[in-house]
Amino acid sequence: MKTNTIRCALAFAAVTAVLPSLVQAAPIVLTGTIRDFNFYNTTFGGVAGHVDFENKMGDDRGIVQNQLGADGKPVYNSANSNPTVSSAASFYQWYHDDPTVNKTGSLQITLNPISSGSTIYGYTNNSFFPADGKLLNQTNGGHNFGFTTEFHTLFTYMTANNDTFNFAGDDDVFVFINGKLALDLGGVHASETGNFNLNNIKTAFGLVDGSNYSLDIFQAERHTVASNFSMQTSLQLNSVPEPGSLALMGLALIGLVGSQLRRKQ
């Protein structure tokens, strides 16, 4: 009996030693919303084309105000000159359901550690076409171009982590921390890069050590040829877990321990 007790203790120790590494290595799965649009001066599937898609090109910083609206969406900056956006009303449709100009669905992206044991997680897709084969299901240049995506999640701010966020992509990207604009890559352009360090913005963004805050990412693909979406961050974001993967692994290990003990009795 004493021998079995020792074996049980050793086996349980092995399980508890393995599980933290599984938790650390678990991917971060973000579930978002995608809205599909037809190009300007086109009609497909009974939906009219949108004036801001496949129309004007160029960098266009300052499209959005510095604070998210009451509905948690970007607010058009009417005080700025935005050559790639027709109006506040047209911009509103980018991130709101409107069956006259868009069709809405859901999507997921998975962030994995960029290397073994790394605390930086990333997702990179240089052929980012999540609307292919669905929603309006139109094809322009071989893909379903003309869409927006948005992702909303939470994180805990820890000064000691010196957390960073990096994004590279096209076209528009707006990233908000605690409801405030932290990264603006607005415009119809080739892939561009932006980044920030949370410790550098903590005062202006009202971040308090140990408190939870929102991270909101808004993207738009408004032109053919290419679609890139790449993000890397050390933030430990809230994840939508893959179906019971960690729980099943833990139960499997515990079951293995139990079977070994039964054989030894």
Buried (B, 14 or more C-beta within 10 A) or exposed (E): EEEEEEBBEEBEEEBEEEBEEEEEEBBBBBEBBBBBBBBBEBEBEEBBBBBBBBBBBEBBEBBBBBEBBEEEBBBBBEEBEBEBBBEEEBBBBBBBEBEEBBBBBEBEBEBBBEEEEBEBBBBBBEEBBBBBEEBBEBEBEEBBBBBBBBBBBEBBBBEEBEBBBBBBBBBBBBBBBBBBBBBBBBBBBEBBEBBBEBBEBBEEBBBEEEEEBBBBBBBBBBBBEBBBBBBBBBBBBBBEEEEEEBEEBBEEBBEEBEEEBEEEE
